[in-house]
Amino acid sequence: MFQTRIAVVAFLAIALTLVVLSADRMHNLTDMYIGEGHYSGARCAFAGLVVAAIACFGLVYHLGITPLAL
């Protein structure tokens, strides 16, 4: 059971890192265009925040904290 939790958290951490790097790269690429670039960057940042929230829940799961304990 503990190894499963480690695998889930490791997968979420890798996914979070890739999304943050991708969002930063997308923002840099779309920032060259005025107007739509900032909108695309905001969408990438929002996607990064969603994955960060999922990773946070993965960490809570890894620590074994139940929703009732929160």
N, C-alpha and C positions, 0 to 999 in steps of 0.2 A: 504494500500500500504506500509506503514511504517513497519507494522508487518511482511509483506512478506520479506522485505529487511533484517530485523533482523533475521528471520528464515534462509534465504540464507546465511548470514554472519556467523551465529552460526554453521550451518552445515559445511561450508567450514573451519571454525576454528577447529572444532572437527576432520574433515578429515585430516587437515594439521597436527594436533598434533599426530594423530594415524600414519600417514605416516612417520613423523620424528622419532617417537619412533620405528616403525617397521624397518626403514632404519638403525637406530643405532643398533638395535638388530641383523639384518641380517649381518651388517658389522662385529659385534663382533663374530658371529657364523662362518662366512666365512673367517675371518682373520686367522683362525687356519691353513688353507690350503694355501700354498705358490703359488702364480701365479694367480689361478682362484679366490681366495678370494678377491683380490684387484679389480678385474674386476667386481665381483658381488657387492662389496661395492660401486663402482662407478655407477653401474646401479641403485642401491637403492638411492644414493645421487641425481642422475639425476631425478628420479621419485619424490623425495622430492622437488626438485626445480620446477618441472612442477606444482605440487600441490600448492606450494607457489605462483607461478605466478597466478594460478587460484584464490587463496584466495585474492591476491592483487586486481585482477579485481573485485572480490566480494566486497571488501572494497570500491573501487571506485564507484561501483554500489550503495552501501549502502549510501555513501555520496551524491549521486545524481549528480555526476560530469559526464558530457557528454564528448564523445571523442573530440568534437569541442572545449570544454573549456580547454582541456589539451594542 
